[in-house]
Amino acid sequence: MEKIKKFFGNFSLKSSFIFYTVLCLLIALLLSLFSFYICEKIQNVIFTSYEALFSDSLKKEGSIILNDGTLINEKIYFYSEDIHSLFSAKDNFIYNFLEFLKSFLIPFWFILMIIIESILFYSNILNKPIKILTSAAENISENNLDFNINYKRNNEMGKLCSSFEKMRTALIENNYETWRKMNDHKKLNASFSHDLRTPITVLKGQTDLLLKYIPEGKLTQDKIISGLNTLNQNIQRLENYTETMNRLQRIEDTEIHKEKIDIQEFLNLVKSSGKLLCGVKEFIFITNLSEKDEIIIDKEIFMRIYENLISNAVRFAESKITVSVLKKSNFSLTVSDDGPGFTESEIEKVTDPFYKTKSNEFIHFGLGLHICKILCEKHCGFLTIKNDNGAIIEAVF
């Protein structure tokens, strides 16, 4: 029974409608024939009963005479009166009513079965998916995406429900992505505001000091020059922060242009850039790519991520850096070093904007991995960070 339901459930709307229509018309035809037969049968019973009663008195003998006057010898018998005229009022009413029913029931059964066919088609084929889709639309309009659309038929309504489920999933992902970006912007603004306090505090303190003591002549020329140098350094730092924020904004607005790359040329570029950036440190390159592989990426974005990761690894590596460019289920770039790696708390925060590890030099703003993360996500990929005898950072495209 379940197999039969599944078989009919996978019919298209057109096939289902034709099936229900043909079935109902066939039933209507059978009912029409049956009702006609029953009416005819009852009429026959009434007629036969009167025929048995009055046949002897009404039965007359006659002959057949042709148009040319020829008499046929065979005798015939006929009724001198119409038997119907002998019916009682009740039997006459029943007989005539049955005659009416014979004509009336044929269109009646067809109209009734068409109505039943419409009800069955709607209740069995359309009702459930329409309710599901209506409920889904109401939930989506209220921004409630915590529901599932389950309708497992392989017809147009099933495909429509499946499309709604895909749309719901896409909306959840978009909402999450929007929330993530807003959260990243909040972190970025908070980090930027926090890091601005130091140079602003220094500027304010040095300015107050110079304004207070220069007029009184209490500062030597060396102290004045030292104070001005401090002001200049912190002004330069503010300019660097401003430029960094502008650069981050430009990265957010970066568009991805994917294209098929020349494998050999690409690998040569990656190896030569890696060796150059590693300098005196050992550069190890691993790949499983061949000329037969088809890689479609934005090469400029890949190189920006690659150079950022190499530069980051160079600062922490003891003696060697390993780069792996692999194609498995995804195309990935992995950069690892033999340095101290990250602490557990750093792994969770190291991609935050302006996050600096304890071993980071003062001149770095802690944006390298944050930029790599943004670019990976814009390329529909992700960035993962872990430790294994040093830091391992994998960018998946």
C-alpha angles and dihedrals in degrees: 000000000000091000090051091050090049091048094051091038090063093057115116118248090255093050092045091050092049091047094051092044095050092044093050093045090050091051089047090052092049092048090049092052092044095049091045089051093048092048090047090048094052091046088051091053091052093045093045092051092055092041090056091051100046106024095100096050095043099038112105132183121234146157136236116244118187124219092261090057096257112149118219112217096218114098124226132200126218140169115257090209134033107261089217089068089063095057118116116246090255095048091043090054092048092047094049092043090054089050089054091047092054090061097034100048096057096067090032094060092046093049091045093050092048089054091046090047090054092049093047093046092050096043096043101035111021109022100071098044091044090053090047093049093044091051090046092050091050092049092048092048088054090048090244108140098162097109140082131232109220117179112137103189118121096222133098093280091049090051091047090052089047090052089051090051090051089049090050091050091047090050090051090050091046091048091048091048091048090048091047092050092048089049091049090050090050090050090046093050092044092049092046092049091047094050092046092059094071099056091039091051090049092048092049093047094047092045092050090048094050094044091050102044106028093068090049091049092234095130124078120225091254092055091047091051090046090051091048091050089052089051091049093049093051092045087053089050091053090050089051091051091050092049090047091053090049090050091051090051091051090051091052088054094047114126121217118232110185122195139161110271133212102249098209095046090046094051092048090053093049093049096045093047091047094051091047094050094045092056111179094357119098114264117206118188125195127180141157094197121123135181089264093062120099114216120181113188142126098266094197092054091046092052093048090053092043095051091046092052093046092048090049092049093048091060093056105029118108098206113328144040125200123206122191122189107186140167115207121128086333136019109255143177119207124188119186134172138192094237129115093283125211129308118240091258092048093054090062095046106029094096092052114110116265091006111149126189119224091256094051116114118244093247093065118085096202095247103118098090092036089057091047090052092051093048093047091052092047086054088054091253138099144231124236128190129196143146131247112154086324138358120314118193120183124193114196119197 
